[in-house]
Amino acid sequence: MGSILNGNKYSPEGSRVPTDLLPPAIRYEAARAAIFEEWGNFVRANDCLRLKRYYERRAMQECIPPPCITVEMAKGFLATEPQT
């Protein structure tokens, strides 16, 4: 992860990851959780899963959602004659 982290070592847990690094951070924490579960360290695995869920919530709030088609757009699209 090459970007500079936000905040400092006293910042709340999970808040230091920049928005552009949330997707890799989610994958990283999921992988860490799987490894800790394999090793039998379920406390650390649960910490990783908790952090992953926090990152997922942040990603839903902070990341730009994909474009969606509104009802008005769909009605306008369906009302036009097909091009031949």
C-alpha positions in Angstrom: 0.0 0.0 0.0 1.9 3.0 -1.3 -0.3 5.9 -0.2 0.3 7.9 2.9 -2.0 7.0 5.8 -4.3 9.7 7.3 -4.1 10.9 10.9 -1.5 9.6 13.4 -1.0 6.6 15.7 -3.6 8.0 18.1 -6.4 8.2 15.4 -9.3 5.9 15.8 -8.9 2.4 14.5 -9.8 2.1 10.8 -9.8 5.8 10.1 -6.3 6.1 8.8 -6.9 4.2 5.5 -7.4 6.7 2.6 -10.6 6.3 0.6 -8.7 5.1 -2.5 -7.2 2.2 -0.5 -10.4 0.9 1.0 -10.9 -1.9 -1.6 -7.4 -3.4 -1.1 -7.8 -2.9 2.7 -11.0 -4.9 2.7 -9.3 -7.8 0.8 -6.3 -7.6 3.1 -8.3 -7.8 6.3 -10.4 -10.7 4.8 -7.1 -12.6 4.0 -5.7 -11.9 7.5 -8.9 -13.2 9.1 -8.7 -16.4 7.1 -5.1 -17.0 8.1 -5.8 -16.3 11.8 -8.7 -18.7 11.6 -6.5 -21.4 10.1 -4.0 -20.9 12.9 -6.8 -21.1 15.5 -6.4 -17.5 16.7 -10.1 -16.6 16.6 -9.7 -13.4 18.6 -7.4 -11.9 16.0 -9.6 -13.2 13.2 -12.7 -11.5 14.7 -10.7 -8.3 15.0 -9.8 -8.5 11.3 -13.4 -9.2 10.4 -14.6 -6.3 12.5 -12.2 -4.0 10.8 -13.2 -5.4 7.3 -16.9 -4.6 8.1 -15.9 -1.1 9.2 -14.0 -0.6 5.9 -17.0 -1.9 3.9 -19.3 0.6 5.6 -16.8 3.4 4.9 -16.6 2.3 1.3 -20.4 2.4 0.9 -20.5 5.9 2.3 -17.4 7.5 0.8 -16.9 5.9 -2.6 -18.7 7.2 -5.6 -21.5 4.8 -6.5 -21.8 3.5 -10.0 -24.3 5.4 -12.3 -27.8 4.2 -12.0 -30.7 4.5 -14.4 -33.6 6.5 -13.0 -37.3 5.8 -13.7 -37.4 9.0 -15.9 -34.4 7.9 -17.9 -35.9 4.4 -18.4 -39.3 5.9 -19.6 -37.5 8.2 -22.0 -35.4 5.3 -23.3 -38.5 3.0 -23.8 -40.5 5.8 -25.5 -38.0 6.4 -28.3 -38.4 4.6 -31.6 -35.7 2.0 -32.4 -33.0 3.0 -34.9 -32.8 0.9 -38.0 
